[in-house]
Amino acid sequence: MKILGVCIISLVLLAPQVRTAEPVPLRGYSSDSAGAERDWEAKFRGIPDPAALRASMQRLTARPHHVGSAYDRENAEWILSQFTEWGLDARIETYDVLFPTPKERAVELLSPTRFTARLEEPTVAGDPTSSQHAEQLPSYNAYSIDGDVTAPLVYVNYGVPDDYEALERLGISVKGAIVIARYGGSWRGIKPKVAGEHGAIGCLIYSDPRDDGYHQGDTFPNGPYRPADGVQRGSVMDMPIYPGDPLTPGVGATKDAKRLPLSEAVTLTKIPVLPISYGDAQPLLAALKGPVAPERWRGALPITYHIGPGPAKVHLRARFNWDTKTIYDVIARIPGSVYPDEWIIRGNHHDAWVNGAEDPVSGTSALLEEARGLAALARQGWKPKRSIILCVWDGEEEGLLGSTEWAEDHAEELRRKAAVYINSDSNGRGYLQVEGSHTLERFINGVARDVEDPETKLHVWKRLQLWRIANPAANGTAAERQEPRQRADLRIGALGSGSDYTVFLDHLGIASLNLGYGGEDGGGIYHSIYDDFYWYTHFSDTDFVYGRALAQTAGTAVMRLADAELLPYDFDDFTDTIRRYIEEISRLALEKREQTVERNRQIDEGLFAATEDPREKTMPPPREAVPPFLNFAPLENGLAALERATGLYDQALARAAENGGAALAGAALRDANARLIAVERALTLDDGLPNRPWFKNQIYAPGLYTGYGVKTLPGVRESIERKQWQLAGEQIVRVGKVLENASEAIQGATAELTRAAK
Ligand SMILES: [Zn+2]
């Protein structure tokens, strides 16, 4: 079956212009309905229009539109009026959320010299919206606590746990200090969290020019990279615990929702934090002494990077208005004609930190073009089998507020009805980028084969395949380098966090995808006042053809999911991916063990004392107990059950697809579809992950200490990484059971499919 699939696919790809008489079968469709589907999809892909994308971006980014601003609400109302004008049934749903804004901000160097940080992003000549200072949110990190601290400064590189291990070896403590970390290496909220855990009393985060400034290319307005005074705003809420309104965990922030007192909101930071530009950071870093920073810690400022502590002494003051603001989610529905209670949900946020052309309007405008296209098809008689819910979220930037509160509010209905959630956010030029649930890996590969890359005219799948062949993973084996040529489907990454899919995938167990284009349009305006229409139309997808490609990709995916007789989940790629994850974590456990044995031996040999410069005060690493061997059998058994169930499902599907899939066309597949939806829910456990019950998905989660970066099989992987061996053993048993639960759910779907196809 697989070999046949590969042959057909490569035939089509070798001759992309040729329409073969027998198109590649659409999974979950009978031949008759597949033909009709392809016609509707082709019609749809002709609709999204670069001129319309440009016009809606210009409209939505004309003024700053953060949560609580006048223009945020005006945008929501304008989107609603567009939806209504196109004939869609739409409305605005509101929630009331905690949203702090700055009242006082100060960063001063007190000694050995004096310097006061400007904390301002200046107007740039030629960029018209950069001058809208009265409406711009000042640069700050939302959900930092109030604080007024004075202390010696310590440079902590990216401020991730590894960096603190290096500091320990150097005998440097951040206890009682203010740390300065550079952006990058983790999600920003991790930096104050780890700093606080190590005893720091304040945190500054700056954008080093090595990472997104002049080291990368020309700076704005001569080029796309961050200018000296550009600042990255952003949330520092402890989202790996739970995202959304800090006062209403697990429930929608409706008017009458029960709210925690501010003092019990555990997702606020423990220490005050402010973001600064490299213009403001340079005098602070230049005033540090102490050891010279290790090579990989050094940025691109024209100074020698020292770590401290001191003699630089810094005063940091940050105070906020702890207000409640209303957020406006715009929700449109296209009712399903056969399975109205199975939902395909598509979302992108509309709020921004400032004018937000790239983040998020490049994605928002694509979603609007999809909506216009789907509405046009509906007027021409297209009737999706499933209901389509189009969501334009507010409050994403602060902590996924709009999506989280809406999904928590409608959780019970979503658990019953939601089949798939498809997200997008910032979009740009380049390659298709997909992450998501591996039950949809095969499906989205199929969609990517039907969308044309606007610049090379290859299909976006082919272009991505060739890129993967040209850019193999640095540590990949020879077989892995050949994989993009040989495997039927290109692998998709797993989802961590960082956009609005989080509540759907991680909290509710709904199969999710995140789609976008990028990789050929670097820049350094993220979350600054310079992410605006001027920047986007000079340095990113300037002719909006990748905006059109995103609308075509996501719209095709939505239609193909909504119209299928049988939901096109696939468990082969899923099982294959789970197998890889189990291999990875088994290897990880062994490596941890071997590393500990080796390092203890080196300590006994006196290696550190002998080989590190005796004039520098480095400390040997601490001796550690050798980790026990873990028993991975429960995971192996779960995987074996999954493999068996997948094989049987594939056989049932192949039988149902015989004779042009007449069985699919004629059969009542309601129960089979419902069982398929239940497979994703079976990947969740009600009591969630260790110490973070909101995160219920046992396959995917953002890392506790990466923030956005994913941890797969997170309960097991993180307990191994954190050397919690007993917990790891318990988690292996739990996750093994989850894999067995998923196998049972697949067997349920197989039974219903077999019954329906008789
Ligand atoms: Zn965004």
Residues whose N, C-alpha, C, O or C-beta is under 5 A from the ligand:
A	BS01	ZN	D359 P360 D425 S426
